[in-house]
Amino acid sequence: MSLFVESNITFDFTAATKVIEHDKTAPTHSGGAVDGNKKWPGEDFRVEEASGSWIWLEVKSWDPSRIAPSRRGGSRWSFICKMKSNEFLREMRGKFLGTTAFLSWTSKLPTAPIQFILLFEPPHSLDAALLGSRMTRMRGLIEDSRWSPTIAVSVLTLSQWSARFGRDYPAY
Amino acid sequence: MPDRPLHTSLHLENFTAFTDARFEFVPGVNVFVGENGTGKTHAMKVLYAAERFYSSGAPKRETILGRVFGTDDGAELIRLGAGGQESRASGEFCSAPWRYTLHGRGYGGQFKPAPKKALQRPVFIPATDMMGHSKGFLAANNEVVLDFDLTYIDIVTLLGLERRNESGQNGRASKLSAVIEGSIAYNETTGRFYLVTQNGRLAMPMVAEGVRKVATLVRLLDNGWLQPGSTLLWDEPEVNLNPKLMDEVVGAILALARSGVQVFLATHSYVILKELDLQAGPSDSVRYFAFEPTENGTKINPSEDLAALRPNPILDQYDSLYDRDLTRATGRSRNGEPVR
């Protein structure tokens, strides 16, 4: 078993070839490999699949269990405000650029396709139309047909992750 | 008589798309959601006919339903496959029951007991804009038989008529006037509407259709046809309207409902639905009606909660788009199967 925890979500990456965590100082750090990128922002996990392709996974989940009950209302509101802002989209681009620059300067940039996935679990469920809208905006900031290797951006909820990736990488 | 005239219920039997459908309405905003051909417009038109009967200048009860639906043959309103059974439309308006019976030989109307006084005219805004096509329309309608049903004739008539404004809705109209960046002028002689802006005057056919949609609402507010106690039936307000304008339009609809206008909307628009969902407060009365097509005619499923509305073909289509988008991006189907 190779379990990794981010926010309040546990991922089982046993089926992955390699898992690299960005932040080894996180209190939930599982003890897995870290990439050594201390200068720039990066995604929570980089997962090398058996096929050789990569999943760069960023997890944004509002976790009430880690917030004092008296502060949950404000925390929930600040989470929503942050998630719906363009600043948040720029933050996602910053993570992508940080990882890309680090791997490039260390000559470790993969040649296999990369999926940049935001696993987004808001306090309230969002319509597919709104999730799709955020996904399109994120693609506009990150994807480019000239990039090699190819980058495909997705915004998934936990249930969407479970439907599409749960067989290989269960999460709960 | 209740404090304000309201449609409280509707029952359609073997009527157009319906075998046996019942509606219970709220005083605020009633929203009809369903696929094409499920009878949303028909439900609104039958309400319009029932209320229009009580207002001045109404056609005879033997003909009003046909005029509103644009058919000379009452049998055309009987649900196909009803096997020669009678068709009935009934409901309650102003605490008074009304009933219409249709059979192969013609119409039978019964409106008893009638409200004690003539009510103001309901407003039906068709999906097709008429403000840009008003010039000579009524004159032509008086000369020849035009293939436009009564809702089109009536909206052009109301747009051209001034009625004393007692509504207190001017603030809202002013806000919408800012959206259309001008005011509306009307030439009674020609029947032409104009949008008057800081830069000059534009004949309505030259104005974008989406702007004309908002202008129609502005005009109806300005000339006093939408007042407390009025009924507004609006078929697909989203047609030709840029989603950016829907924020203001839905705000105006809710403001009208709060002021005492009972509203009926038929829509295919996610943005309209979402704006209503977001803008409506706890004290607003909004009820959604899902028109579900079945082998036995359209079934009606009401809900006060948009998220719980089933079926909702609008949200279903966005779910499908999102699902297919994720499949393309991740290379995995919703069952986790690789698709490349």
Contacts between the chains, C-beta under 8 A, distances in Angstrom:
chain1	res1	chain2	res2	distance
A	115	B	329	7.2
A	115	B	330	6.2
A	115	B	331	7.8
A	117	B	330	7.6
A	125	B	307	7.7
A	127	B	270	7.8
A	127	B	274	7.2
A	127	B	315	6.4
A	127	B	318	6.4
A	128	B	315	7.3
A	128	B	318	4.6
A	128	B	319	4.5
A	128	B	321	7.1
A	128	B	322	3.6
A	128	B	323	7.5
A	129	B	270	5.4
A	129	B	274	7.5
A	129	B	315	7.5
A	129	B	318	4.0
A	129	B	321	7.9
A	129	B	322	7.4
A	131	B	322	6.1
A	132	B	318	6.8
A	132	B	321	6.2
A	132	B	322	4.5
A	132	B	325	6.0
A	135	B	322	7.9
A	135	B	325	6.8
A	135	B	329	7.8
A	152	B	329	4.6
A	152	B	330	7.1
A	152	B	331	7.7
A	153	B	329	6.6
A	154	B	326	5.7
A	154	B	329	4.4
A	154	B	330	5.5
A	156	B	326	6.7
A	156	B	330	7.9
A	160	B	326	6.3
A	163	B	334	4.9
A	163	B	335	7.0
A	163	B	336	6.5
A	164	B	326	6.8
A	164	B	327	8.0
A	164	B	330	5.4
A	164	B	332	4.2
A	164	B	333	7.3
A	164	B	334	6.6
A	164	B	336	5.5
A	165	B	330	7.6
A	165	B	332	6.8
A	165	B	336	6.8
A	166	B	336	6.4
A	167	B	336	4.2
A	168	B	336	7.5
